[in-house]
Amino acid sequence: MCRLMGYVSQDRISFDSIVGKDFSEFISLSSVHCDGWGIATINHNEETAHLDRAPETAATSQYFDEALAKVHADGALLHLRWATKGLPVSEDNTHPFVYKDFTFIHNGAIFPPSALDPHIDSKFAALIQGDTDSERYFYFLMTMIGKHGFVEGVQECIKTIKSTMDYSSINAMIMNEDTYIVICEHHPERHPDWAPADYYELKYRKDAHGVLVASTGWSQDGWVVLPNHQMLVIDRVTFATRVLPL
């Protein structure tokens, strides 16, 4: 289980600047989600995403502080990992995952982690380095995006998982240089025993700077809840937003 955050903005900006005074509260969630952190940035009109990640607790990691200080981007994802039982804590299992200008983070679990293997195109299967369902989810998304385009490919991917696989949550964020998509698809009753009922909810805030989306567990006053079984699509050129069914 994990915590997700991502933004796209009109100008290149830091996480501190776009999130504001409560950003440290979000980072404090790594006291539980302590098995790794990762930051990926992809600026509009750039062809390659930049990645920093480590299997460490963000709140106590000097490398995290250094990576965070370097962020000056108009698109970025941030992930705090709490490893699914049975999956090792390692850099290869740490989010985000990156392919060219696509970057991806996930919260939840697909059972078993190998369930997606038969659905992944061989050229993407050859890129898998870790043990997680999340990395496989990413490459299944890439497979479907290659066949159907970005928005339609995401919808087809989720349709397949929903109809054929067992999962607690497939909440995710996927971004490239032109589009940012947030997937909200989960079984609320399968949240961790200790966690509140809204654990899997995703919320977003749109203002003059851009669009910010994040998991719950910290101050999000005035944010909009992204309904379950929906996805938020943000055009990075016009900053138009759409909420589409999954």
Order of alpha helices (4+ residues) and beta strands (2+ residues): beta-alpha-alpha-beta-beta-alpha-beta-beta-beta-beta-alpha-alpha-alpha-beta-beta-beta-beta-beta-beta-beta-beta
